[in-house]
Amino acid sequence: MKQIVSLCLIMVALAGAVVWAEVSPASRVVPIADKTVTSATTAIVSANQNRLALNCTNTHATVHVRWGSASAATTTGQRIPAGSSIEIRNTAAIYMISEGANVTVSCTEELR
């Protein structure tokens, strides 16, 4: 019983130490010219330490794309299904690759 009480006190102490952080809202929204994503890895944006988010839409009706680093491939990286949008919260360079035919991707960058 003493061990359970000690464990509960430690959990309560840890819970009290939680610090909530608030992300500042974007101060600028930058539309990016549409990109054609092919079967070769395509650079979408370069690294940007001021980026809060990159919002992209796969405009193709049937072909999926994947996003990730320069090593993204048709079977690796996160899939963006045809007709779907994604918010990428990352400051690194972002690349995409098509799983089939050429795909147009529309993106907007949110900056601090």
Sequence and secondary structure as in RCSB ss.txt:
>XXXX:A:sequence
MKQIVSLCLIMVALAGAVVWAEVSPASRVVPIADKTVTSATTAIVSANQNRLALNCTNTHATVHVRWGSASAATT
TGQRIPAGSSIEIRNTAAIYMISEGANVTVSCTEELR
>XXXX:A:secstr
 HHHHHHHHHHHHHHHT         SEEEEEEEEEE SS EEEE   TTEEEEEEEE  SS  EEEESTT BTT
BSEEE TT EEEE   S EEEEESSS EEEEEEEEE 
